[in-house]
Amino acid sequence: MDFFSFPYLILILTYAIIYINENSNKQNNTTNNKRIRFISAFIFLIFFGFRGYVGSDWFNYEYYYSETTLDSWTIQDYELGFSFFAKLFHDLGLTYHFFIFFITLIQVILWNRFLKTQSNQIALSYIILISLFPLLIIDLLRNLTSILIAIQAIDYINKNRKFKAAIIILLSVLFHTTGVFFFLLFLINRQYFKRSNLIIILILGIIVYILQFNFFNSIVAFIGQHIGGRLQYLASTITDSDKTYGLRFGILEKLFILVLVLMNYNRIVRNKLIKPIYFNGFFCYCFLLLYFSTSDTIINRFSLLFFWAYLMILCNFKILIGNNNMNLIVIFICVLKTFVTFNRDIYEYSNNIITEDSYYERKVIREKAYEDSM
């Protein structure tokens, strides 16, 4: 029996060891945090920056990279920042794998900067990112880059430096169009969502989820037709390629976390244990999953825009819930998710430092995975 998730479990174990060191060594905090951030970032870069043809979307990215050039711009190049770098690297004669390393390096720098200003749980942040959001890391290159650029604005929003925050968000749009939705950060930063409203939205969301009610595609198609242009093109790609996310075990994890947070609502809000932007963003993430479970597209493109808020809730879970054992529960969930998610041949790990991955073998594995999912 193949054990495809083994390398990823070793990676999580490595970060778990770093986590123990991080939380046991409280002396000389600044120096220790710098060391933890560097080691964590370096491990992530080596593991994912040099990955082979892992996942599924590498096929589309590799094809785009092999065909693109600075001399030709089409409607598919609407995310100008990402397209420019892909075209530039291709025209310079650099390989697709080098391009992936470059994008991963940018992502690591942005993620490290975010953690430096917003989190005091570095290793745990990496554990949660890798285990709960593998799709973002491996397949959604543009999305993750755009999100990581946009969340740099959070620090400026908290400091009420709105102009700089707006510029950063506009920059994120150059890497993925959905970056425009990060202007909502200005709204969800003002005050905590009311508990009564959250409970009502949660109950309705559970009903929608159980009934698998799909209302998204018709709305997107209507908007695309009336606005036209690039938005119409984007809308057509969304509705044409969409498929149901379905009833999955992962939603129980979200509901478990969500209910515990709601049960401790008064304590969290009264003591301001976490900033409104993370608290509200967490509920945005969970509710998008509930209401749009029939749309794999909106889950991947929109709910993941708030992955950072869910991550920050989990990183501060023991403080929010008032139970020191909660971090152990979070790590257990992460280990379980890592084993289940990555234990597929499509995620069989390869590293270009050790050996060159086979394009054609990976293509066959990818096609078989798509056939099995139909």
N, C-alpha and C positions, 0 to 999 in steps of 0.2 A: 504493500500500500504506500502510495506517494504521500509525502508530508511536506506539501508546498509552503505551508505557513511557518516552517521551522526557522528560516533566516529572519523572518519578521519577529518571531517570538524571542529570538536571541537579541534582536535590536531593542525590543521592549524591555527585556531583562537588563540590558546594558543601561538603559535610561533609568530603570528602577534602582540600580546600584548607585547611579549618580544622584537620584532623588534622596536616597538614604543619606548619602554624604552631604548633600545640600541642606537637609533638615537637621542633621546632627551637629554640623559645624556652624555655630552661630557667632563665632568670634571673627573679627576682621571681616564683617559682612561684605563690604564693597569689593575687596580683593577676591573673596570667595565667589561672589556673584559673577564677577568678570570671568573668572576661570570656568565656572559652571556654564556660563553662556557660550564661551568660546568652544569648550569641549563638546557641548550639545550641538552647536551649529556645525562644527567640523564633522562630527559623526553623521549627521543628517545629510550634509553635502556629499560626503564620500558614498554613502549608501544609495541615495536617490539621484545625485548628480551624474553618477556613472552607470546608472541602470541601463539594461538593454531594452529589448522590445517587450516591456512588461505592461500588462493591462490590455486595453482595447483601442483607445483613441490614438495610439502611436501611429497606427496605419494611416489615418487621415492626416495627421500632422506631418508624417514623413513624406506622404504624397504631395502635400501642399508645399513643403520645403523644397522638394526635388524639382518642382515645376515653376516656382516663383522667381521673379527677377525684378530689379528696380526699374527696368525698362517697361514693365507692364503692370498697370493697376486696373483692377476690375471691381465689380460690386461686392465680391467676396472679400475684398481688402478694406472693409469699412472700419475695422479696428486698426487704426493707422499705426499706433505704436508697436504692436506686436508684428504687424505686417512689415513695417520698416526694418525691424531687426532681423526678421526671417529673410527678407530679400537681401539685406546687406551682407549677412553671414554667408548666404548662398553664393552671392556674386564674388565674395572674397575667397571662395573655394573651400570653405570650412565644412566639415561633415555635419550631418544631422545630430549625431551624438554630442559633438562639441556645442552645438546650439542648445541642446537640452541641458548640458552642464552650465552654460551661461545663464539660461533662464532660471535654473535651480539656484545658482549663486545669487542672483538678484532676489529671488524669493527668500532665501536664507537671511540675507542682509536686512530685508524689510521685516521679516518675522522677528529677528533678533532685536531690531530697534523697537518694535512694538512691545516685546516682552520687557525690555529694559525700562520702559516708562510706565507700563501698565500691569506688570505681574511680578510677584515675588516667588512664584513656583515655576522655575524654568524647566526642569526635567519633567515634571508632571504635565506641563503644557505640551511638550513634545510627545509624550506618551499618548495623550488624548488626541492630538492632531493626527498622529500616524494610525492609531487603532480605530478611531471613529470617523475619520474623514479621508480614507485612502483614495477615493474617487477624485477628490480635489488635488491631491499630491501627484497622482500618477497620470490621470487622464485629462483633467481640466486645467491645462497650462495657462491659457488666457484668463480664465475665471479667477484662479488663485492669485495670479500676478496682479490683476485688477483689484481684487479684494484687499490684498496686502498693501497696495498703494493707498487705497481709500481709507483703511483703518489707521493710517498715520495721521489722519485728520482728527482722530478722537482726542489726542492730547491737546490740540489747538482749540477744539470745540470746548473742552473742559476749562480751558484758560480764556474762553470767550474771544478768541482771535479768529473770527469768522471768515475774514477774507482769505487768510492763508489756508484755512480748512477747505474753503470752496475751490481754491486753485488746485489743491491736492486731489480733491474728488474729480474735478474736470480732467486731470491728468490720468486718473484711473479709467476714465471712459475710453481713452485711446487704446487700452488693452482689452476691454470688453464693454460692450454697449450697456450692459446691466449696471455698470458703475454709476450711471446717472441716478439710480435709486438710493445711493448713499447720501443724497441731499436730505433724505428722511432722518438722518442722524441729528440734524438740527432740531427736529420736532421731538424725537424720543429722548432727548437729553434734558428736557425741561423739568419734568416731574414723573414720579412713579405712576404707572398705570393703576387705576383703582381696582381693588380686589373684587368688588361686586361685578364689574364689567368683565374681568378676567374669568370669573367662574361661569358667567353666562356664555361667553365666547368658547370656553372649554367644553361645556356641555353640548352646545350646538356642533362644535368641531368633532366631537366623538360620534355624534349621530351621523354627520356627513361622512366620516371615515368608515363607519360600519356599513352604511348604505352604499359606499363607493359612488357617490353622486358626482358626475362630471359636468361642470359648467364652464370650464376654463377655455376650451378650444373655440367655442362659439364667440366668446368675448374677445379673444385675441384676434380671430379672423375679422370680426367687425371693426375693431380698432385699426388693424392693418389696412383694410379696404378704404377707410375714410381718411386716414392720414397719408398713406402711400409712401413712396420713396423707400429708403432703407428700412424703415419700420415695417413696411408691407413685406419686404423681402425676408426680414427676420421673423415676422409672424408666420409666413408660409413655411419656413424651415422648421419652426416650432411645431405647428399643427400637423405637418406632413410626416414628421419623424416621431411623433409622440406615441407613448405607450403607457399603460397603467403601472403605477408603482406598486399597487396591490397591498394586501394585508400581510404585514411582515412582523417578525418578532421584535425588531428594533424599535417599533413604536411603543412597546411596553416599557422599554428603558426610558424613553422620553417622558411617558406618562408618569412613571415612577418618580423621576426627578422633578417633574412639573408639580405634581401633587405635594411633594415634600416642601418645595419652595412656597407654594400657596399656603400650606399649613403654618409656615413660619413667616408669613407675610408681615404681620404687625411688628414682629421683632426685627426683621430686616429693614423695613422702612423707618421705623422709629429710631433705630440706632445707625441708620445709613451705612449698613454693612457692605454695601456695594453700590456703585454709582448707577443712577437711573438709566444711563445709556446701555449698560450691560444687562441690567434687570429687564428693561423693556425689550431690548434686542433678543434676549433669551426667549421671551414669550412670542415674539415675531417669528423666530425660528420654529418653535414647537407648533404654533398655530398654522403656519404655512404647510408644515408636514401633514397636519390633520386634515385641513380643508382641501388640499390639492394632491392627495395620495393617488388619485386617478391619472395624474399627469407626471410621468417620469421627467419630463422636460422642466416643469416649473420647480420640481424638487431640486434638480441639478443646477438650474440657473438662478433661482430666486431664494429658496429657503437657505441654501448654502451661503448666501450673502451675509447671513447672520451667524455663521458657524463660530466666529470668534466670541460671540456673546455666550453661547452654550458652553464653549470651552472655559470661559472665565468663571461661569457659575460653578462648573465642576472643580476648577482649581481652588475655589474658595468655599467648597461645599461644606467642609467641617465647621467653618466659621458661620456660614449662613444657617446651618441646621443645628449648630451647637453640640456636635458630637465628634469627638476626636477620631473615631473609627471610620468616619465617612470616606476619608481618602483611601483607605484600604478597600472599601466597597467600590470606589471609582476605579482603582487599579485592577481589581478583579474583573469588573465589567470590560475594561480595556483589553485585558489578556484574553478573555473569552471571545470578544469581538475580533481580535487579531487572529485567533485560531480559526474561527468560522469564516471570516471574510477572505483571508488570504489563502485558504486551503483549496485552491482551484488552480488547474494547470495554466490558466491565463495569467496568473500572478506568480508563476514559477520565477524565482529571482535569478538574475544574471547580472554580472558586473563587468563592464568593459575593461577595467583594469586587469582582471583575471583572465577573461576569455571573450572573444568577439561573439556576439549573439548571432544566430542564424535568422535572417529575414524570412526565408521561405518556410522554415519550420514553424516560426512564430505566426506566420500568416495562416497556416493550416490550423493551428491551435485556436487562433482568433475566430476563424470561420466556423469551426466546430462549436465553439462556445456560443456564437450567435444562433446557430441552428438549434442547439439544445435549449436556448432561451425562448424560442418561438412557440 
